[in-house]
Amino acid sequence: MKANKYLEELKAKTAAELNEELVAAKKELFNLRFQNATNQLDNTSRIKEVRRNIARIQTVIAEKARLA
């Protein structure tokens, strides 16, 4: 249910906002991987969650591009 709400929020955003969100998510993923490599990461499931969010963002971007 949480993912559906996030997906609806993404669909309401413009292409520029989606690109900003994508960049932010990729930076977060990089930081999480860095923390994991240095054994500072407590919640390792966050990596999986961020990866899926990146995929969701890219999917919405592709859908919008196809419709335009």
ZAMI-241653 format. One line per 8 residues: their letters; for each residue x, y, z of N, C-alpha, C. Coordinates in steps of 0.2 Angstrom, whole numbers, plus 5000, padded with zeros to 4 digits. Layout:
N
a> X Y Z X Y Z X Y Z ~ ...
This chain:
68
mkankyle> 5004 4994 5000 5000 5000 5000 5004 5006 5000 ~ 5010 5006 5004 5014 5012 5004 5017 5013 4997 ~ 5019 5008 4994 5022 5009 4987 5017 5012 4982 ~ 5011 5010 4983 5006 5013 4978 5005 5021 4979 ~ 5005 5023 4986 5005 5030 4987 5011 5034 4984 ~ 5017 5031 4985 5023 5034 4983 5022 5034 4975 ~ 5020 5029 4972 5019 5029 4965 5014 5034 4962 ~ 5009 5035 4966 5004 5041 4964 5007 5048 4965
elkaktaa> 5011 5048 4970 5015 5055 4971 5020 5056 4965 ~ 5023 5051 4963 5028 5051 4957 5024 5053 4951 ~ 5018 5050 4949 5015 5051 4943 5012 5059 4943 ~ 5011 5062 4949 5009 5069 4949 5014 5074 4948 ~ 5020 5072 4948 5026 5076 4947 5028 5077 4940 ~ 5031 5083 4938 5033 5084 4932 5040 5081 4930 ~ 5042 5081 4924 5048 5077 4922 5054 5080 4925 ~ 5054 5087 4926 5060 5090 4930 5060 5088 4937
elneelva> 5055 5087 4940 5054 5085 4947 5056 5078 4948 ~ 5054 5074 4943 5056 5067 4943 5064 5066 4942 ~ 5067 5070 4938 5074 5069 4937 5078 5071 4943 ~ 5075 5077 4947 5078 5079 4953 5078 5073 4958 ~ 5072 5070 4958 5070 5064 4963 5075 5059 4962 ~ 5076 5057 4955 5081 5052 4953 5088 5053 4955 ~ 5090 5059 4954 5097 5061 4956 5098 5060 4964 ~ 5093 5063 4968 5093 5062 4975 5093 5055 4977
akkelfnl> 5089 5051 4974 5089 5044 4976 5095 5040 4974 ~ 5099 5042 4969 5105 5039 4967 5110 5041 4972 ~ 5110 5047 4974 5115 5050 4979 5114 5046 4986 ~ 5108 5045 4987 5106 5041 4994 5109 5034 4993 ~ 5108 5031 4987 5110 5024 4986 5118 5024 4987 ~ 5121 5029 4984 5128 5029 4984 5131 5029 4992 ~ 5127 5034 4995 5129 5035 5003 5128 5028 5007 ~ 5122 5025 5005 5121 5019 5009 5126 5013 5007
rfqnatnq> 5128 5013 5001 5133 5008 4999 5139 5009 5003 ~ 5141 5016 5003 5147 5018 5006 5147 5016 5014 ~ 5141 5018 5017 5141 5016 5024 5141 5008 5025 ~ 5138 5005 5020 5138 4997 5021 5145 4995 5020 ~ 5149 4997 5016 5156 4995 5015 5160 4997 5021 ~ 5159 5002 5025 5163 5004 5030 5159 5001 5037 ~ 5154 4997 5036 5151 4994 5042 5148 4999 5047 ~ 5145 5004 5044 5142 5010 5048 5134 5009 5046
ldntsrik> 5132 5005 5042 5125 5005 5040 5121 5000 5045 ~ 5116 5003 5048 5112 4998 5053 5106 4995 5049 ~ 5103 4998 5045 5097 4996 5041 5098 4994 5034 ~ 5101 4988 5033 5103 4986 5026 5097 4985 5021 ~ 5091 4984 5024 5085 4984 5019 5084 4990 5016 ~ 5087 4996 5018 5085 5002 5015 5089 5003 5008 ~ 5094 4999 5007 5097 4999 5001 5092 4996 4995 ~ 5089 4990 4997 5084 4987 4993 5078 4992 4991
evrrniar> 5076 4995 4997 5070 5000 4996 5072 5006 4991 ~ 5078 5008 4992 5080 5014 4988 5081 5012 4980 ~ 5084 5006 4979 5084 5003 4973 5078 5002 4969 ~ 5073 5000 4973 5066 4999 4970 5063 5006 4969 ~ 5064 5011 4973 5062 5018 4972 5065 5021 4965 ~ 5071 5019 4964 5074 5022 4958 5071 5019 4952 ~ 5070 5012 4952 5066 5009 4947 5059 5012 4946 ~ 5056 5013 4951 5049 5016 4950 5050 5023 4947
iqtviaek> 5054 5027 4949 5055 5034 4946 5057 5033 4939 ~ 5061 5028 4937 5063 5028 4930 5057 5025 4926 ~ 5053 5021 4929 5047 5018 4925 5042 5024 4924 ~ 5041 5028 4929 5037 5034 4928 5039 5039 4922 ~ 5046 5040 4922 5049 5044 4917 5048 5041 4910 ~ 5049 5035 4910 5048 5031 4903 5041 5032 4901 ~ 5036 5031 4905 5029 5031 4904 5027 5038 4901 ~ 5030 5043 4905 5028 5050 4903 5032 5052 4896
arla> 5038 5049 4895 5041 5050 4888 5037 5047 4883 ~ 5035 5041 4884 5031 5037 4879 5024 5041 4877 ~ 5021 5044 4882 5015 5047 4881 5016 5054 4877 ~ 5022 5057 4878 5023 5064 4875 5025 5063 4868
